[in-house]
């Protein structure tokens, strides 16, 4: 919680406004009743009507200002946290995000962060408001009776602190379980949507439906647990209010009978006590919302505290030469080895082909060159510089990487291609699409390069996506090109066209290329081939 509180520090002046408006608002509400009691005691209500109206209107205005300023802070902080989470995910990717379930991440980024609004808008200020308002009321009640003031103090501490603290401690696990169940359901549902074709093809609809039902039941159960805790909190709070109000009534009556308290003092102190529970009741009810909020906060802070497997390098080591050398390189994921004592040398303007069975580390070697992971054993260099010591921004600028699964944003084809080089001209777009053998496809679309990817739906094939990815790599105009299964979704004709274009492109630009592929035909353009085997 202290970390969440630390985020509020830049907004301290606005938070003070929120607290001030909140305290004045509650005092206005309390004194509506107190002034009514004063009027009854004096038997004169006419002159109090104006003040009662002023207090009523003031209560509404002050409440509005309190909520507006509080939510201003909350929504500013939510935007800041979302930005920070994206920054963390960018640093963690892809080594960390490869191991995280996308549904859990989506639940965290959307629902968990949104739930933090309760903490920033409805927790920090209400706690201070309750403390300040209660202190003022204890002081005012003590002017009539120290004994009733002590009853008020005990009531405020019990209702505003002891009850919510006890309930929230007992229900903390329920909140954490609820958020995990929600993430699990999101993950399973997202998988089902993405795999709908396979579900229909293999008649898995009933089993997936049952899986969704079971996860929904688990979420309903954890939700019911939270609601039970909420019910307990409200019941205990209401009982405590009745007990302390009765106690104040009895104590005041005894003092009045003994002549230690006047009737006016008895009535006013009792009215002030019974009218002043609002701020502490708000804290008691707050514990119900905090069950999920604190669990969400734990998940968000846990992500923010994660360290990247390969931190971004910000030194001055940049690339001027582009030959690649691996000497006795070994790597494993956890305890599973994938590369064992690999050595290879690729000169600038050469094409290296890497082939081998699935799982032998072909793609891993490319990821090591991209600084996605740190080299564990051996030495991997580019231009004589250890890959792990090269400035990350310079490395990413110097290397184009086409992965097995080309991702296209829901933007126009032109915008997707310009990801590789934002300053690309229309003529250059046409040229790279011709080299990647995808120009005919783009030309066949009604809006050409201005066609949005989302409008194509399933009408864009894996091969077309792959060719657009290759065109994007050509536009990147980097000195090193890494291609991971670039022709896996292409027919023989398009493969031949792209390979010839790639070979010409490399020779003209004096570029270094590494191609990973299962296809022997793809290896035909390679100057040398590295055959990898499974590491057991």
N, C-alpha and C positions, 0 to 999 in steps of 0.2 A: 504493500500500500504506500510505503514511503516513496517509492519510485514514481508512482502515479501522482502523488502530491507534488513531487519535484517538478512535474511538467507544468503545474499551475503558476509557478513563480513569476514568469513574465507578465501574467495577468493579475498580479496582486492588487493594483489600484482599482481595477474593475471588480475584483472579488470583494474589496472593502465596500464598494458601492452596493453590491448585492447584499452583503451582510447588514449594512446600515438600513437599507430599504426593508429587509426582512424583519429586523428588530422593531422598527417603527410601525410596520404593518401589523405585527402581532400585538404590539401595545395598543394600537388603535382599536383592534378587535376586542381586546380584553377590556378596555376602558369604556366601550359601549355599554357593557353590562354593569361595570362599576358606577358609571354616571347614572344609570337607571336606579341602582341601589341608593345613590346619594339623593336622587329626586324623591324616592319613597320616604327616606328618612326625614327630609326637610318638608315633604308634602308640597313641593313646588316643582312641577315638571315643565311649565311653559317655557322658561328661559333655557332649559336644557335641550329642547328639541333641535335648536339650531346646531348646538355642539354635537348632538347625536348624529345629525345628518352630515356634518363636517367629518366626523370620525368614520362614518360608514363609507363616504366617498373616498376619503383618504386611504382607508383600508384597501379599496379596489385599485386605486392608482399605485399605491406602494407595492401591492402584490404584483401588479403588472410590471413595474420597473424591476422588482426583484427577479421575476421569472425571465424577463427579457435579457437582463445583464448576465444572469446565470447561464442561460442557454447560449448566449453569444460566446461565452468562454468555452462551454462544452463543445459546440460545433466547430469552433476554431481549433480546439485541441484534437477533435476527431479527425479533422482534415490533416493536421500535423502528424498524428499517429499513422494514418493511412500512408502518407508520404514516407514516413520513416520505415514502416513495414515494407513498402515496395523497395526502398533503398537497401534494406537488409536482405530481402529475397534476391535482389540483383547481385549482392556480394556472395550470398550463399549458393547461387545457381552456378552450374547445374549439379555440382557434387552433392549438395544437401537436398535440393528440390527433387532430384531423381529418386530419393528415398522417401519422400513425403507423399501421402495420398492427396490427390488434388481436391477431393471432396472436403477433407479436413482443413486444407488450406483455404478453400473458398468459404467454409463456415467461419474460420478465424478472421479472414479479411473483411467479411461482410457482417455477420451477426455478432461475433464476439466484440469487434471494435464498436459496433453500434450500441451494444449494451453498456459500454463504458460511459455513455451519455448520462446514465443514471448516477454514476459516481461523481462526474464533474458538475452536473447541473443540480443534483438532488441529494448530495451527501456532504460535501465539504462545507458549503455555506449553511445548510440547515443545522449542522453540528454546532457551529459557532453561534448561529442565531439562537439556538436553544440554550446554550450556556449563558449568553449575555442577557437574554430575556428572563431566564430563570433567576439570575443574580439580581436583576432589577426588581422582580416580583418578591423575592425573599426579603430584600431591603424594605420594600413598601409594607409588606405584611408584618415585618418585625417592628415597625413603628406603632403597631397596635398590640401585637402579641408575639413575644419571642417563641413561645411554645408552639403556636400555629405555624410560625415561620420554620421551625425545626421539622414539623410535619410536612410542610411544603418541600423543604430540602430533601427529606427522605423520599418523598414521592417522586420528585424530579430525577433523583439518582436511580431509583428503582425502575421507573418507567422508561427513562431515556438512556440508561446505560446497562443496568444489570440484566433486565429481561432481554433486550436485543442481543447483548453480548453472549448470553447463555444459549439462546436459540440459534444464533448464527454459528456458534462453535459446534453445536450438535448437528447442524445441517450443512456444514461446509462440504462434506463428501458428496451430499446429494447434488449440490450445485455443480461440482466438478464432473460427476457422473452424467448429469443432464447435458452439459456442453459436449462431452465426449460422445454420448449417444446421438446427439443432433449431428455432429460431424460424421459419425459412422453412417447414419441414414443418408446424409447428403452424398457421401462417397459412393454408397451402394446404388443410389438412384442415378447418379451421374454415370457410373459404369454401365448401368442398364440402358440408359439413353444412348450412350456411345456404341454399345454392343447390340443394338436392337436387331440388326440384320442377322447376327449369329444366333440371337435368342430365337428368332422366328425360324431360322434355317434348321436348328437342332431341336426345335420344339421345347425350349427351356422356359417358356412363358410362365408356366405354373410354378416352377421351382423359384424363379426370380420374384414372382408375385408373393410367394410364401416368404422369401427372404425379406422383401420390403415390409410385409405384415409383421414378421418377427421383430424387425428393427423398430418399426413404429410402436409395437407393444412395449419394447424396452424403453423407448422415449416417453411413452405415455406413463409408464410406471415411475420413471424418475421425475416426471412432471408432477405426478400425483404426490410423490414424497415431498416435493417442494411446497405444494399447496397445503399439505397437512401441517407442515411447519408454519406456514402463513396463518392457518386457522388457529394453531396453538398460540402464536404470538398475539393475535387479535383478542382471543378469549382471555388470556392471562393479563393483557394490558387493560381490557375493560374491567376485569375483576379487581385489578390493582387500583384503578381510578375510583371504583366504588368503595373499596376498603379505606383508602386514604381520605376520600371525601367524608366518609362516615367518621373516621378518626378525628378529622378536623372539626366536624360538627360536635362530637362528644367532648373533645378537649376544650373547645370554645364555650360549650354549655357549662362545663365544670368551672371554668375561669369566671364566667358571668355569675354563676350562683355564689361563688366565693367572693365576689366583689372585686376581682382582679382585672376585670375587663368590662367596659361599658357595652350596652346593647348596640350602639352605633359601631363601635370597634369590632364587636363580635360579627355583626352582619357584613361589614365591609371586608374584613379579613377573610371571612368564609367565601364571599362572592369572588374575591381576588384569587383565592386558592382554586375554586372550582372553574374559574374562567381561564386559568393560565396553563392548563394541561396541553394546549395545542402544539407548542413547539416540541415538547418531549414525546408526545404521541406520534408526531411526524417522524421522529427518530426511531421509535419502536416499529412503526410501519415500514420504515426504510430498510430494516434488517431483512424483510421479506425479499425486496428487490436486490439487496446486496448478495444474496445467496448465489444468484447466477452471475451478477456483475463481477464479484471478486474472482469467481472461477474463470470468467472470460479474461479478466485482468491477468491472472496467472498464465493463461495460454498465450496471450499477446506478449507479455514480458518475457516469457520463456523463449519465444521466437526472437525477440529483440536482443536477447542475451547470447544467442547462438553465435559461435565463432566459425568463420568460413574455413573449410579444409585448406584452401589456398588463398591467403589474404592478398589483396590487391597490392602490387608492387609499384611504388611511387618514386623510385630513385631515378638517376640520370642515365642509366644504361639503355641505350637505344640501338637499333639495328641499322647497319650500313652494308653488311654482307649477308647473303641469304642461303649459304650452304648449311645443310642439316647433318648432324652427326650424333649417333647413339652408340654408347660404349657400355656394354654389360648392364643394360637397363633391365630392371626387374620391378614388378608392381603386383599388388594384390588388393582385392576388395575385402576388407575385414581379414578373414583367414583364408580367403579363396584366391590362390595365385592365378594370374592371367598372362603375365609376361615374365619370361625367365631368361635372363642373361642375353638380351637382344643387342646385337651390334650391327650398325649399317651406316653408310655414308652416302649422302645425296649432294652432289655438286649443284651450284646455281645453274639454271637452265636445263637441268635434268628432270626426268619423270621417273619416280619410283612407284612401282606397283607392289601392293601388299595383298597376298591372298592366303587363304587357310580356312579351316572349318570354323563354324560359329562358336564363339566363346574363347577363341585363342588369343584375343587381345588386340585385334586389328584396330578397332575403333578407339580402344583405350590409348594406344600410342598417339593417335591424333589428338585426343583430349589432353594428354600430357603436354603436347606441343602448344596447345591453346591455354595452358596454365589452369585448366579446370581442376586438375589434381597436382599435387606435389610429387615429383619423382622420388621414389623410396630408396632405390638402389641404383648404382651406376651413374653415368653422366649423359645428359641430353643437352646438346648445344645447337644454337642457331647463330651463324656468323662468328663462331668461337665463343659466344656468350652462353653461360648456363641459362637454360630456359626459365628456371625459377627465379633468376635475378634480373631478368629483362623487365623494363618498365611496362606495366600491363597495357596502358593506353597505346603505347607505341607498338607493342606486339599485336594487339587486335587490329590496329590500323594496317599493319604489314602483312597480316595473314587473313585470307578468306577461307571460311569453313562451310562446306555444304554438307549437312547432316543427312542421315538416312531418311528421316521424315521431314520434308520441307514444310515449314509453317508459313502460312500466308495470312496476313491481317485482314480484317473485314474493311478493307479500303479498296481503292481502284488498283488495277494491275500496274499502272504507272507508279502509284505511290508505293506499292509493294516492291517494285524494282528499284526505286530511288532510295530505299533503305540502304542499299549498298553504296550509294553516292548521291546525296540530295541535290547536287548541282548538275546532274545529268540532263543533257538536252534531249529533245524529242528524236533527233536524228540518231543519237547514241542509243536510245531505247530500241529503235528499229534495228540497228546494227547488232546489238547483243542478242536480241531475240532471233535474228537470222542465224547467228553463230550457234545459238542453243536450239535451233530447229523448232522454235515455238511461234515464229512470226505468223505462219499461216493460221494457227489457232486463234491468235489475238485478232488478226484481220477478219476472221469469220464472225466475230462478235459484233452485235449491233452498235455498241459504243466503243469498240476497239480498246485502246489503252485506258479509257475512262470507265470501263466496265468494273463494277464493284464485285469483289470475290464472293460476297454474301449472296448476290443476285444469281450466281451460277449454281449454287447448291451442290448437288451431286453430279452436275454436268461437267465438272472439271475432274479429270482423271488423275490418278497418282502419277502417271508419266508426265502429264502437263504441269502438275505442281513441281515435279522434279526438274523439268526443263526451265521453268520460271526461276527456280532456286539457282540453277547453274548460270542463267542469264544475270541474276542478281550478283553472283560471285564475280562474273566478268566485269560488271560495273564497279565493283569494289576497287578494282585496279591495284591490287596488292601484289607484292613480289613473291609471296608464297601462297599456293592454293592447295587446300586439303579437301579431298573429295571422298566422302564415305558412301560407298555403294551408289555412285551417281547414275548408273544405267540399269539399276535393278528393276525399274518399272517401264523400261523402254523396249520397243521392238528393235529388231536387228538393223532396220534401215535408219531409224533415228539415232540409234547407238553409233552407227558408223559415221553419220554426219557430225554428231557432237564430238566424237573422238578426234576426227580430222580437224574440226574447228579448234578444239582444245590444243592439239599439237601445234597448229599454226600460231595460235594465240600465245603459247608458251615460248616458241622460238622467237617471235617478234619482240616480245617483252622481256626476254631473258629471265623468265620466271622459274621458280622451283615448285614442282608439283608432286604430291603424294596421292595416289589413288588406291582406295581400298575396294576390293570387289571379289565376289565369288566367281565371276565370269572370266574364263580364259580369254575370250575375245576382247575384253576390256584391257587385259594385260598386254595386248599386242602393241600398244603405243608406248609402253614403258621402256625406258633405257635399261633398267635393271628391275628384277623382281625379288621381293623378300617373301619367302614361304614360312609362315608361322604354323606351329603345331600346338595342340591343346596341352596346357600345363596342368598336371595332376598334383 
